[in-house]
């Protein structure tokens, strides 16, 4: 599965949130991508493919602020892919951003998962940041 197919499937993300699952708390912070159940099989396949592509590689999560307040672009960057996987124009609550930034300052482990995939397919992030990204002129 190539990057564009993975990106297309992950663009169906309904919401982004931090898991409150106390059983997984020892794993660190778990950033979840939420999907509708009818996309589950596609999402599981895409996320598993992404995990396989990034296996043993550094994976960086970049949350880019956009011109619209509360709307962000999410990028997964890795040397294993020619370009980042982009999930564009997603609403992320301010409290979630603060929580993520606090976790980053404490240098805590962050995992990226989905609400429809098993824990084994979640991706360990080696770095994550929230930043102002350049706006491309059309």
C-alpha positions as CSV (number, residue, x, y, z in Angstrom):
1,X,0.0,0.0,0.0
2,X,1.5,3.3,-1.0
3,X,1.6,6.6,0.9
4,X,-1.2,8.2,-1.1
5,X,-3.6,5.3,-0.4
6,X,-2.7,5.4,3.3
7,X,-3.2,9.2,3.4
8,X,-6.5,8.9,1.6
9,X,-7.8,6.4,4.1
10,X,-6.5,8.2,7.2
11,X,-8.0,11.5,5.9
12,X,-11.4,10.0,7.0
13,X,-10.4,10.7,10.6
14,X,-13.5,11.9,12.4
15,X,-11.7,13.2,15.6
16,X,-8.4,13.2,17.3
17,X,-8.2,12.6,21.0
18,X,-6.0,11.2,23.8
19,X,-7.0,7.8,25.1
20,X,-8.2,7.7,28.7
21,X,-7.8,3.9,28.8
22,X,-6.2,3.3,32.3
23,X,-5.1,-0.2,31.2
24,X,-2.9,1.4,28.5
25,X,-1.6,4.2,30.7
26,X,1.8,2.4,31.3
27,X,2.4,2.7,27.5
28,X,2.5,6.5,27.7
29,X,0.3,9.0,26.0
30,X,-1.8,7.5,23.3
31,X,-3.0,9.9,20.6
32,X,-6.0,8.3,18.9
33,X,-7.4,8.8,15.5
34,X,-11.2,8.2,15.6
35,X,-13.0,6.6,12.7
36,X,-16.5,5.5,11.9
37,X,-17.0,1.8,12.2
38,X,-17.9,1.4,8.5
39,X,-14.3,2.4,7.7
40,X,-12.7,0.0,10.2
41,X,-11.3,-2.6,7.7
42,X,-9.7,0.0,5.5
43,X,-8.2,1.9,8.4
44,X,-6.8,-1.3,10.0
45,X,-5.2,-2.2,6.7
46,X,-3.8,1.2,6.1
47,X,-2.5,1.6,9.7
48,X,-0.9,-1.9,9.6
49,X,0.8,-1.0,6.3
50,X,2.0,2.3,7.8
51,X,3.4,0.4,10.9
52,X,5.2,-2.0,8.6
53,X,6.7,0.7,6.5
54,X,7.9,2.7,9.5
55,X,9.1,-0.4,11.4
56,X,12.4,0.5,13.2
57,X,12.4,3.9,11.7
58,X,12.0,7.3,13.4
59,X,8.5,8.7,13.1
60,X,7.8,12.3,13.8
61,X,4.3,13.8,14.4
62,X,3.9,17.4,13.4
63,X,0.7,19.2,14.2
64,X,0.5,22.4,12.1
65,X,-1.6,25.3,13.0
66,X,-3.7,26.6,10.1
67,X,-5.3,29.9,9.4
68,X,-8.6,28.7,11.0
69,X,-8.7,28.6,14.8
70,X,-8.9,25.1,16.2
71,X,-8.2,23.5,12.8
72,X,-4.9,21.7,12.3
73,X,-3.0,19.7,9.7
74,X,-1.3,16.5,11.0
75,X,1.8,15.2,9.4
76,X,3.6,11.9,10.0
77,X,7.1,12.2,8.8
78,X,9.6,9.4,8.4
79,X,12.6,8.6,6.2
80,X,10.8,5.4,5.1
81,X,8.5,7.6,2.9
82,X,9.2,10.1,0.2
83,X,6.8,12.6,1.7
84,X,4.9,12.9,5.0
85,X,1.4,11.3,5.4
86,X,-0.9,14.3,5.8
87,X,-4.2,14.4,7.5
88,X,-5.5,17.8,6.7
89,X,-8.0,20.2,8.3
90,X,-8.9,18.4,11.5
91,X,-10.4,19.9,14.6
92,X,-8.2,19.5,17.7
93,X,-9.4,20.9,21.0
94,X,-7.0,23.3,22.8
95,X,-6.9,21.2,25.9
96,X,-5.6,18.2,23.8
97,X,-2.9,20.4,22.4
98,X,-1.9,21.6,25.9
99,X,-1.9,18.0,27.2
100,X,0.3,16.8,24.3
101,X,2.7,19.7,24.7
102,X,3.0,19.0,28.4
103,X,3.8,15.3,27.6
104,X,6.4,16.4,25.1
105,X,8.1,18.7,27.6
106,X,8.2,15.8,30.1
107,X,9.8,13.7,27.3
108,X,7.1,11.0,27.7
109,X,6.5,8.3,25.2
110,X,3.7,9.0,22.7
111,X,1.9,6.3,20.7
112,X,-0.4,6.9,17.7
113,X,-3.3,4.5,17.4
114,X,-6.8,4.3,16.1
115,X,-10.1,3.4,17.7
116,X,-10.6,0.5,15.3
117,X,-7.1,-1.1,15.3
118,X,-5.4,-3.4,17.8
119,X,-2.6,-2.1,20.1
120,X,0.0,-4.1,18.1
121,X,-0.5,-1.9,15.1
122,X,0.0,1.4,17.0
123,X,3.0,3.4,16.0
124,X,5.6,4.7,18.5
125,X,6.4,8.3,17.8
126,X,10.1,9.3,18.2
127,X,9.2,13.0,18.2
128,X,6.1,15.2,18.2
129,X,5.6,18.9,18.0
130,X,2.9,21.6,17.5
131,X,4.1,24.4,15.3
132,X,3.3,27.2,12.9
133,X,3.8,25.7,9.4
134,X,4.4,27.6,6.2
135,X,1.2,28.4,4.4
136,X,1.5,27.5,0.7
137,X,0.5,30.1,-1.8
138,X,-1.7,28.9,-4.7
